[in-house]
Each structure stands twice: as C-alpha cells, then as structure tokens.
Amino acid sequence: MARKIVVIGGGVVGCSIAWHLAKRKLGEVTLIERDRLGSGTTWHSAGNLTWRPGGRFDAAVLYAFETIGRLTEETGQETGWLKTGRLFLAHGSAAIRRLEKYQEQASAAGVEGRMIEPKEAAGLHPLLEPGAITAAWFNPLSGRINPADFTAAYAKGARSHGARIMENCKVTGLSLSGGQVVAIETENGRIEADEVVVAAGLWSRGLLTPAGIHLAQWACEHFYVIADVAPRLARETVSFVAPEDLFYGREEVGGMLVGFFDENAKTIDAAALPEPFSFTLLPPDWDKIAPYFEKAAAIFPSLTAAPIRRFINGPESFTPDDVPLIGPAQGIAGLYICTALNSAGVTISAAAGHMVADFIAGTEPRFDPTLFAPDRFGDKAKDTDWLKRSVSDVVGRGYQQVNL
Ligand SMILES: Cc1cc2nc3c(=O)[nH]c(=O)nc-3n(C[C@H](O)[C@H](O)[C@H](O)COP(=O)(O)OP(=O)(O)OC[C@H]3O[C@@H](n4cnc5c(N)ncnc54)[C@H](O)[C@@H]3O)c2cc1C
C-alpha cells in the first residue's frame, strides 16, 4: 500500500514539495492549506531570483532556473519568469574587490558575468547615476518571477501527478505514537499519515512546539516600496542589488520596486498576528526604511521625487545563521521540516522540494543537507530572547555577508 504523505502549508515551498513528492511517486500526497495557496508570505514576495557565485546556495539557484523551464513545459502554467540580468553595485573598495572575486569565480564555473564600468551600468539602467557608484558586476542569469503563478504551477504539476490539495483546512496539531508521527488533526477531522512535512512558513514553530520541537525560526517585518518613477521603466530593465547599502530593486509595472534588508530588523511574534492572516500586510514603517531609501535615491535620483504607490511590509521568518531549516525532525520518525527561508523562499523552493523528496525517498541527496539540519542550534532554539536578537541582527548582516 502506498505510504501517506501530508504536507502542511500551501505556500511556494509546500507546493514545490508536493510537486517533487508526487512526481517521484513517493506515496499518496496530500497538501493541506488553511486558507488559499500562497496566502501567507508568498503572495507579497518581490519574486527576485538572484544567482551569485561561491555562495551557499548557488547550486540551488541554478536548480531553480532549471525547474522553472521544466515546470512551465510540464504544466503549461506561465510563471511570469523574466530573465532581466542583475547589476551588483559597489562604491567601496571592499565591495569592489568582492565583485572582482565574483567574476573570477563565475568564469571558473563557466557561468556568464562581467565587471562593468559605471557608464555601461547606466546604459543598462536608465535611472542609474553613474557618478554614485565605482563599479558593477553584471550577472545575466538572474531575473524575477510572479510568486503566485510559480506556486500555482507547482500545485498544478502536483495535482497532475495525483497529489490532493485541500484548501481552507487548518491543521490544529500532530498525532504521535511511539516516537512516530501517525496523523495530523485538522479543523475538518483527522488525516492518517506515515510521513508529515511541516512547511507552514512562519507558523511552523508554533505548530511544532506542542510536539516538543523548538525551531530556531522567528519572523521579522520585511519591506519594499513601489515608486512611480519618471521616466517609466521598461519591463525588461535590468534589476539591481547594492549590498553595501542594503537595498535591491527592479522594475514593477513601469515603476521601481525598491526593497530593504534593514539593520536591527523589527521582530514579530507569529503567534501574535491576527487570524486569519491571509493576503494580509503589516502597517508601513517609513522611519525604518528612510536611511536605506536615501541611499537608494543617491544612486537612483529619480526616486527622490517619485510618489510611492505601495508600501509592502510583510512578515518573513529568519534563522540565526541565515540558512533555512530543512530535514528530518530529531526524535520523531516520519516528521520533516522545511521552513524559515530567510527571504529567499521563492528562489530556494525548488531545491527545498528536491531535498525533502530525497529525504523521504532515502536517495543520495542532490544538495548537501548538512548545512540545513533543523536541529543544528540545539537547546539554544528554546531561548526566544536569543532567537529574536539573532534574527534581528541577521537580516542586514546576512544580506551583506551573502552578497559581499
Ligand atoms: C517583503 C518580502 C520580499 C521578499 N522577496 C523575495 C524575493 O525577492 N525572492 C525570494 O526568493 N524570496 C523573497 N521573499 C521571501 C519569500 O516570500 C518567502 O521565503 C516564501 O514566500 C516563504 O514561503 P513558504 O511557503 O515557506 O511560506 P508561506 O508562503 O507563508 O506559506 C506557508 C503556508 O502555510 C499555511 N499555514 C500556516 N499554518 C497552517 C496550519 N496550521 N494549517 C494549514 N496551513 C497552514 C499558511 O496559510 C501559508 O499559506 C520575500 C519576503 C518578503 C516578506
């Protein structure tokens, strides 16, 4: 008899897991979402997919690019993927050295990329002030996707391989017996399971605490704005990241989306969010983004006078080391965790789904899972004060470290 596998959470990550599991025929797959697919954090993601060399996730990002093509072909569902290329902007000497290193690493790996002069960068992005940067590295692979459509494509693919997707069904707890997960409890009744994957985004910690599992995951407020810049930007305009200044951006419906990885990020208790928190945002915080917005306006002066069309403040969960939690839960057979994507969940979703499928299949992992072990923080993860301090620090610091 086929084993029963339940995935909790219908965000981009849960849907990718369901597709990977169903495609590999690993059992009867059921995905449970308490509201509608993508309604948690996924729907308001900026949807950037950025490749950079030598990082911890470069193979995962290359797999994401591969997956988008395969998934679109398989399902016929467009994802909004647009390969715009990405400019990494630098003005300080350490940042420039880092970009030069990127170029060396990219060449060694046989991946396209090149160092470019500020003038050429301004030729690629019409609103960039060349005098405000000293150098740039251009990576043509990167681009952006529509996270809701990407999620829908995973879900369509999962269904076509026999997975069942249940929306508007809240999971209320896990049923354990003899150190093994045996079922999940939902508002609509009990569902037997041989294997359960918790991919409930920032709500995962709360779901697992009653089972004695303390995830090193905490949410922070996370921001971007959409500015009505003039002149309007073409859809294909290159996207950009300025790691020293903790901002990134791209075109959005002719305007400019500018997002921030702020220092001393504001933590937020997932348990304190109103219920339901579906397709919901947090109030804007202009003071928090002001210093970073000013730095963005120094490089893109059109931002100074541009009306702000939208302020997106959504919760996203982070870990103390900026690496997701993916793998088997310690001490409970059949239970797997896949959460805390550190603001890269759309990008990492494909690799995350592959990793979970490898665990459940017991096959040789395509991606080294060691880095992602959910229990790597030990008992420290119980200490919520430590957790809040660590994630508040990792948002800005992690972004600089990953990018620089
Ligand atoms: C402002 C902002 C910008 C971002 N930009 C990018 C970007 O450019 N690129 C990128 O890669 N990433 C980006 N991210 C990060 C990305 O959006 C997230 O990492 C990703 O969406 C997380 O997906 P998820 O499936 O883990 O979580 P979610 O999308 O939150 O999905 C979890 C699901 O679980 C459901 N759920 C929760 N509890 C239960 C329960 N008890 N029973 C049943 N279902 C339950 C929820 O309803 C939800 O739908 C950004 C995030 C933010 C906030």
The ligand as an SDF file (V2000), in Angstrom:
LIG
                    3D

 53 58  0  0  0  0  0  0  0  0999 V2000
    8.7780   41.7870    1.5430 C   0  0  0  0  0  0  0  0  0  0  0  0
    9.3000   40.4500    1.1100 C   0  0  0  0  0  0  0  0  0  0  0  0
   10.0260   40.3330   -0.0700 C   0  0  0  0  0  0  0  0  0  0  0  0
   10.5170   39.0830   -0.4700 C   0  0  0  0  0  0  0  0  0  0  0  0
   11.2160   38.9860   -1.6420 N   0  0  0  0  0  0  0  0  0  0  0  0
   11.7130   37.7800   -2.0410 C   0  0  0  0  0  0  0  0  0  0  0  0
   12.4290   37.6630   -3.2670 C   0  0  0  0  0  0  0  0  0  0  0  0
   12.6190   38.6430   -3.9870 O   0  0  0  0  0  0  0  0  0  0  0  0
   12.8940   36.4360   -3.6200 N   0  0  0  0  0  0  0  0  0  0  0  0
   12.7000   35.3170   -2.8400 C   0  0  0  0  0  0  0  0  0  0  0  0
   13.1560   34.2460   -3.1880 O   0  0  0  0  0  0  0  0  0  0  0  0
   12.0230   35.4230   -1.6610 N   0  0  0  0  0  0  0  0  0  0  0  0
   11.5210   36.6070   -1.2530 C   0  0  0  0  0  0  0  0  0  0  0  0
   10.8280   36.7120   -0.0730 N   0  0  0  0  0  0  0  0  0  0  0  0
   10.7040   35.5270    0.7760 C   0  0  0  0  0  0  0  0  0  0  0  0
    9.6090   34.5810    0.3110 C   0  0  0  0  0  0  0  0  0  0  0  0
    8.4370   35.3060    0.0210 O   0  0  0  0  0  0  0  0  0  0  0  0
    9.3400   33.5690    1.4110 C   0  0  0  0  0  0  0  0  0  0  0  0
   10.5600   32.9840    1.8490 O   0  0  0  0  0  0  0  0  0  0  0  0
    8.4330   32.4690    0.9220 C   0  0  0  0  0  0  0  0  0  0  0  0
    7.2440   33.0030    0.3900 O   0  0  0  0  0  0  0  0  0  0  0  0
    8.1130   31.5120    2.0520 C   0  0  0  0  0  0  0  0  0  0  0  0
    7.2770   30.5240    1.5350 O   0  0  0  0  0  0  0  0  0  0  0  0
    6.6450   29.4460    2.4910 P   0  0  0  0  0  0  0  0  0  0  0  0
    5.8750   28.5280    1.6290 O   0  0  0  0  0  0  0  0  0  0  0  0
    7.7070   28.8910    3.3910 O   0  0  0  0  0  0  0  0  0  0  0  0
    5.6980   30.2890    3.4790 O   0  0  0  0  0  0  0  0  0  0  0  0
    4.2400   30.8650    3.2290 P   0  0  0  0  0  0  0  0  0  0  0  0
    4.0800   31.4730    1.9040 O   0  0  0  0  0  0  0  0  0  0  0  0
    3.9090   31.7250    4.3980 O   0  0  0  0  0  0  0  0  0  0  0  0
    3.3480   29.5560    3.2450 O   0  0  0  0  0  0  0  0  0  0  0  0
    3.0300   28.8810    4.4520 C   0  0  0  0  0  0  0  0  0  0  0  0
    1.5690   28.4740    4.3390 C   0  0  0  0  0  0  0  0  0  0  0  0
    1.2300   27.6740    5.4540 O   0  0  0  0  0  0  0  0  0  0  0  0
   -0.1120   27.9440    5.7710 C   0  0  0  0  0  0  0  0  0  0  0  0
   -0.3600   27.5270    7.1430 N   0  0  0  0  0  0  0  0  0  0  0  0
    0.1410   28.0830    8.2810 C   0  0  0  0  0  0  0  0  0  0  0  0
   -0.3320   27.4440    9.3540 N   0  0  0  0  0  0  0  0  0  0  0  0
   -1.1290   26.4500    8.8860 C   0  0  0  0  0  0  0  0  0  0  0  0
   -1.9130   25.4640    9.5200 C   0  0  0  0  0  0  0  0  0  0  0  0
   -1.9730   25.3710   10.8620 N   0  0  0  0  0  0  0  0  0  0  0  0
   -2.6420   24.6100    8.7480 N   0  0  0  0  0  0  0  0  0  0  0  0
   -2.5870   24.6880    7.3820 C   0  0  0  0  0  0  0  0  0  0  0  0
   -1.8820   25.6200    6.7300 N   0  0  0  0  0  0  0  0  0  0  0  0
   -1.1530   26.4830    7.4820 C   0  0  0  0  0  0  0  0  0  0  0  0
   -0.2350   29.4400    5.5750 C   0  0  0  0  0  0  0  0  0  0  0  0
   -1.5860   29.8420    5.3900 O   0  0  0  0  0  0  0  0  0  0  0  0
    0.6370   29.6720    4.3600 C   0  0  0  0  0  0  0  0  0  0  0  0
   -0.0990   29.7170    3.1520 O   0  0  0  0  0  0  0  0  0  0  0  0
   10.2990   37.9430    0.3450 C   0  0  0  0  0  0  0  0  0  0  0  0
    9.5610   38.0590    1.5190 C   0  0  0  0  0  0  0  0  0  0  0  0
    9.0480   39.2970    1.9020 C   0  0  0  0  0  0  0  0  0  0  0  0
    8.2570   39.3900    3.1590 C   0  0  0  0  0  0  0  0  0  0  0  0
  1  2  1  0
  2  3  1  0
  2 52  2  0
  3  4  2  0
  4  5  1  0
  4 50  1  0
  5  6  2  0
  6  7  1  0
  6 13  1  0
  7  8  2  0
  7  9  1  0
  9 10  1  0
 10 11  2  0
 10 12  1  0
 12 13  2  0
 13 14  1  0
 14 15  1  0
 14 50  1  0
 15 16  1  0
 16 17  1  0
 16 18  1  0
 18 19  1  0
 18 20  1  0
 20 21  1  0
 20 22  1  0
 22 23  1  0
 23 24  1  0
 24 25  2  0
 24 26  1  0
 24 27  1  0
 27 28  1  0
 28 29  2  0
 28 30  1  0
 28 31  1  0
 31 32  1  0
 32 33  1  0
 33 34  1  0
 33 48  1  0
 34 35  1  0
 35 36  1  0
 35 46  1  0
 36 37  1  0
 36 45  1  0
 37 38  2  0
 38 39  1  0
 39 40  1  0
 39 45  2  0
 40 41  1  0
 40 42  2  0
 42 43  1  0
 43 44  2  0
 44 45  1  0
 46 47  1  0
 46 48  1  0
 48 49  1  0
 50 51  2  0
 51 52  1  0
 52 53  1  0
M  END
$$$$
